[in-house]
Amino acid sequence: MIRFQFDDRPSFLPDPNDEIYQLEKQVDKLNELTPLKQISLLHNDANNYIMGSIPPFDEWYKKRETAIREYASLNWVGLGNHLNKRRTSLGNMCSSIQQKLQTLLNEIETHKRFQLTVFCSVLAQIDWLWHNILPSYYTPLPEDSTVMNLLKYFNQIS
């Protein structure tokens, strides 16, 4: 919610008690959060815009582009190939994550924006994957593999 302040000149001040304002402040410190907390925060934030039918400002997209680029640089296909041997649905999900991240990157390149529903969907898939993947699904892997790096990035293994 925006508060109006009428002095000599009208100005728009954000309401510090507003949930969207609070989420945006947390997004400003996104790099200080763990990747799993980032996903939840980004998902909840984007979902608020979807549920409220509010289009975000251009700056909103720019702040989230970094996270999309980071997630897209991870080896989802490699993880999917590894998981596919044990559980096909997890392998398919990894492929879906990679495709959606690529779609988001393509939209950023052409429109400087991306579809919020696709963004929320991919974040929900990543979150679901981490909360449903068991250690037995990703062992044994070579210590230096890109799949291990992906799992370490999301704090799934140390």
FENPE-V961412 format. One record per backbone hydrogen bond with DSSP energy under -0.5 kcal/mol. CO is the residue of the C=O (numbers start at 1). NH is the residue of the N-H. Records with the same first field share a line. If there is no record, write none. Layout:
# FENPE-V961412
CO: NH / NH
This chain:
# FENPE-V961412
1: 15
3: 13
4: 6
5: 7 / 11
9: 7
11: 5 / 13
13: 3
14: 16
15: 18
18: 22
19: 23
20: 24
21: 25
22: 26
23: 27
24: 28
25: 29
26: 29
27: 30
29: 32
30: 33
34: 38
35: 39
36: 40
37: 41
38: 42
39: 43
40: 44
41: 45
42: 46
43: 47
44: 48
45: 49
46: 50
47: 51
48: 52
49: 53 / 54
50: 53
53: 55
57: 60 / 61
58: 62
59: 63
60: 64
61: 65
62: 66
64: 68
65: 69
66: 70
67: 71
68: 72
69: 73
71: 74
74: 76
75: 79
76: 80
77: 81
78: 82
79: 83
80: 84
81: 85
82: 85
83: 86 / 87
87: 90 / 91
88: 92
89: 93
90: 94
91: 95
92: 96
93: 97
94: 98
95: 99
96: 100
97: 101
98: 102
99: 103
100: 104
101: 105
102: 106
103: 107
104: 108
105: 109
106: 110
107: 111 / 112 / 113
108: 112
115: 119
116: 120
117: 121
118: 122
119: 123
120: 124
121: 125
122: 126
123: 127
124: 128
125: 129
126: 130
127: 131
128: 132
129: 132 / 133
134: 137 / 138
135: 138
142: 145
145: 149
146: 150
147: 151
148: 152
149: 153
150: 154
151: 156 / 157
152: 155
